[in-house]
Amino acid sequence: MKESRLFSFIDNQSAFTLHFLDGAKLMEDIKKIHNIGPVAFKFYRDVVLSSMQMINFMKSTENMGFYIDSEDPYFRFKVEMSEQGNMRTLILPEEFEDFPQSINGKARVTKAFPNKTPYSSVIELKKEPTRGITNKVLKESYQTKTQIVVGDNGDFSLMFSKLPPSSLAKKFDEIVDLPLDNFMDKHKDLPEQIEKEKLEQEKEIIQFFSQEGLTYLGSKEVKFSCPCSKERMVANLLTLGDKDLKSAFQEKESLEVRCDYCNSLYEIRQSEMKAQ
């Protein structure tokens, strides 16, 4: 299966950008790693395909965490991503399947910068539809004129975003100042057309959107990638007190530690702990 990619285009006449995420490979990998059932997969699909569009707002070397804290029913969902397009995700409890149609709780966004204090924002969710969570975060936290649409019958998403008034807009010869709703209405048939065309190759995707009057800006691969390692697992165990560490090993020479994000197993020996 080909890789998942996030494509960026611009409408020179109205100073809008349109971003297309072909997420089929990404969702297939997540499904395999987390052994997701059909109900959970629908939730993963809506949230992951919409939240990964936030990469478009990230700066170089920036990392972001997007979290959903649902209270009724109780579950915690995490998506962590980098500007380079790497991501990982998990849900707690691990076997949770009772996903509601709407969420009561909070959405949190945390951005980490090198040598800077992390930025965090918290958005209250009251009966918020799953597909509307990312749009609500973008509106209230980023305060952008942006809307994300997730495909009904395909693993893709589209983000329509109006460029802010700036010197960038002045570079265009003629600007038609369309409201966001009008621009989306202009391209309202795109999701259905994308599903019908079954776009797979990079050249096909670029040509398809170019025929819509959009100029191609570039793309990047989006993939599941976990930076876990045995060294990190040892470091995590060392945060436990001596009493808890002794209890964890319980006279055993080694124990297995599993990464919640990618399910990788690491065998850690007592001697490795003492060597630190």
C-alpha positions in Angstrom: 0.0 0.0 0.0 1.3 3.5 -0.9 2.2 6.0 1.8 -0.2 8.6 3.3 0.5 12.2 2.3 -0.7 15.6 3.2 -1.0 17.8 0.1 -1.2 21.6 0.1 -2.8 23.8 -2.5 -3.7 27.5 -2.9 -6.5 29.3 -4.7 -4.7 32.4 -6.1 -8.0 34.2 -6.8 -9.4 34.2 -3.3 -6.3 33.7 -1.0 -7.6 30.3 0.4 -5.6 27.2 1.0 -6.9 23.7 0.6 -5.1 20.8 2.2 -5.9 17.2 1.3 -4.9 14.3 3.5 -4.8 10.9 1.8 -4.9 8.8 5.0 -5.6 5.3 3.9 -2.2 3.9 4.7 -2.1 5.7 8.0 -5.4 4.3 9.1 -4.5 0.8 8.0 -1.3 1.0 10.1 -3.2 2.3 13.2 -5.8 -0.5 12.8 -3.1 -3.1 12.8 -1.1 -1.7 15.7 -4.0 -1.2 18.0 -6.3 -4.1 16.9 -9.2 -1.7 16.6 -12.8 -3.0 16.3 -15.3 -1.4 13.8 -16.9 1.0 16.3 -13.5 2.2 17.6 -12.1 2.5 14.1 -14.9 5.0 13.1 -13.9 7.2 16.1 -10.2 6.9 15.3 -10.9 7.7 11.7 -12.8 10.8 12.4 -10.5 12.2 15.0 -7.1 11.2 13.5 -8.0 12.3 9.9 -9.2 15.7 11.1 -6.6 16.4 13.8 -3.7 15.6 11.5 -4.6 18.6 9.5 -3.2 20.7 12.4 0.2 19.9 11.0 -0.4 22.7 8.5 -0.2 25.2 11.4 2.9 23.8 13.0 6.3 25.4 12.8 9.6 23.6 12.1 10.9 21.5 15.0 7.5 21.9 16.8 5.7 19.0 18.4 2.0 18.8 19.3 -0.3 16.8 21.5 -4.0 16.7 20.8 -6.0 15.1 23.7 -9.7 14.3 24.2 -10.7 13.8 27.8 -14.3 12.3 27.8 -16.1 12.1 31.2 -19.3 10.3 30.3 -18.4 7.7 29.2 -14.9 7.9 30.6 -12.0 7.5 28.2 -8.8 9.3 27.2 -7.7 9.6 23.6 -4.3 10.9 22.5 -2.7 12.0 19.2 0.9 13.2 19.2 2.4 14.6 16.1 5.4 16.4 14.7 5.8 19.0 12.0 7.7 16.4 9.9 4.5 14.3 9.7 5.3 11.6 12.3 2.4 10.7 14.6 1.3 8.2 17.2 -1.9 7.6 19.0 -3.6 5.6 21.8 -6.7 5.2 23.8 -7.3 4.4 27.5 -8.8 2.1 28.6 -7.2 0.1 25.8 -10.2 -2.0 25.0 -12.7 0.8 25.1 -15.5 0.5 22.5 -18.5 2.4 23.8 -17.9 5.5 21.8 -20.7 8.1 22.0 -22.0 10.2 19.1 -21.0 13.3 20.9 -18.4 14.1 23.7 -18.8 15.7 27.1 -15.5 16.7 28.5 -12.4 18.6 27.3 -10.1 18.8 24.4 -6.5 19.9 25.1 -3.8 21.1 22.7 -0.2 21.2 23.9 2.6 22.6 21.7 6.2 22.1 22.5 9.0 24.2 21.2 12.8 23.7 21.6 14.1 25.7 24.5 10.7 27.4 25.1 7.9 26.9 27.6 5.2 24.6 26.1 1.9 26.2 25.1 -1.4 24.7 26.2 -5.1 25.4 25.6 -8.2 23.7 27.0 -11.5 23.6 25.2 -14.8 22.6 26.9 -16.8 20.0 25.0 -20.6 19.9 25.6 -22.3 17.3 23.4 -19.8 18.0 20.7 -20.0 15.7 17.7 -16.8 13.7 17.1 -16.1 15.3 13.7 -16.7 18.8 15.1 -14.0 18.6 17.8 -11.0 19.6 15.7 -13.0 22.4 14.1 -14.0 23.7 17.5 -10.4 23.6 18.7 -9.2 25.5 15.5 -11.9 28.1 16.0 -11.4 28.7 19.7 -7.7 28.1 20.2 -6.2 29.1 16.8 -9.0 31.6 15.9 -8.7 30.8 12.2 -11.3 30.8 9.5 -10.9 27.1 8.8 -13.1 24.1 8.3 -12.2 20.4 8.1 -14.3 17.9 6.3 -13.7 14.1 6.7 -14.7 11.8 3.8 -17.8 9.6 4.4 -16.6 6.7 2.3 -12.9 7.2 2.1 -10.0 7.6 4.5 -9.2 11.3 3.7 -9.9 14.8 4.9 -10.0 18.2 3.4 -9.1 21.5 5.2 -10.4 24.8 3.8 -8.5 27.7 5.3 -8.7 31.5 4.5 -5.3 33.2 4.6 -5.2 36.1 7.1 -5.0 39.7 5.8 -1.2 40.2 5.3 1.4 41.1 2.7 1.0 37.6 1.4 -2.4 38.4 0.0 -1.1 41.5 -1.7 1.1 39.4 -3.9 -1.9 38.1 -5.8 -3.0 40.2 -8.8 -6.7 40.0 -8.2 -8.3 38.9 -5.0 -12.0 37.9 -4.7 -12.7 38.2 -1.0 -14.9 35.2 -0.5 -16.3 34.2 3.0 -15.3 30.7 4.1 -18.8 29.3 3.5 -18.8 30.6 0.0 -15.4 29.0 -0.8 -16.5 25.7 0.7 -19.7 25.9 -1.3 -17.6 26.4 -4.5 -15.9 23.1 -3.8 -18.8 21.3 -2.1 -18.6 18.4 -4.6 -14.9 17.6 -3.9 -15.5 14.8 -1.3 -17.8 12.9 -3.6 -15.5 13.5 -6.6 -12.5 12.2 -4.6 -14.4 9.1 -3.6 -15.5 8.5 -7.2 -12.0 9.1 -8.7 -10.3 6.8 -6.2 -7.2 8.8 -6.3 -4.1 6.8 -5.4 -1.0 8.2 -7.2 0.7 11.5 -6.3 0.5 12.8 -9.9 -3.2 11.9 -10.0 -3.9 13.9 -6.9 -2.0 17.0 -8.0 -3.7 16.9 -11.4 -7.1 16.5 -9.9 -6.8 19.5 -7.7 -5.1 21.6 -10.4 -8.2 21.0 -12.5 -10.2 22.6 -9.7 -8.2 25.9 -10.2 -5.8 25.3 -7.3 -2.0 25.7 -7.4 0.1 22.9 -5.9 2.4 24.0 -3.0 3.9 20.7 -1.8 3.3 17.6 0.2 4.7 15.6 3.1 4.4 12.0 4.2 2.2 11.4 7.3 3.0 8.1 9.1 2.7 6.3 12.4 6.1 6.5 14.1 6.8 5.8 17.7 10.2 7.0 19.2 10.1 4.5 22.1 13.2 2.5 22.9 14.6 0.2 25.6 16.6 3.1 27.0 13.4 5.2 27.4 11.6 2.3 29.1 14.5 1.9 31.6 14.4 5.6 32.3 10.6 5.5 32.9 11.1 2.6 35.3 13.8 4.5 37.2 11.2 7.2 38.1 9.6 4.6 40.4 10.8 4.5 44.0 13.0 1.6 45.2 10.1 -0.1 46.9 8.0 0.0 43.7 10.9 -1.2 41.6 11.5 -4.2 43.9 7.8 -5.0 43.8 7.8 -4.8 40.0 10.5 -7.4 39.6 9.4 -9.6 42.6 12.6 -11.7 42.6 12.4 -12.1 38.8 15.5 -11.6 36.7 13.6 -9.6 34.1 10.2 -8.2 33.1 8.5 -7.2 29.9 7.4 -3.7 29.4 5.1 -2.8 26.6 4.8 0.6 24.8 1.1 1.8 25.0 1.5 3.6 21.7 3.0 1.0 19.4 2.7 -2.2 21.4 6.5 -2.9 21.2 7.7 -5.2 23.9 11.0 -4.7 25.7 12.7 -7.2 28.1 14.4 -5.3 30.9 16.7 -7.1 33.3 17.4 -6.1 36.9 21.0 -5.8 36.1 20.2 -3.1 33.6 18.4 -1.1 36.2 21.3 -1.3 38.6 23.7 -0.2 35.9 22.1 3.1 35.6 
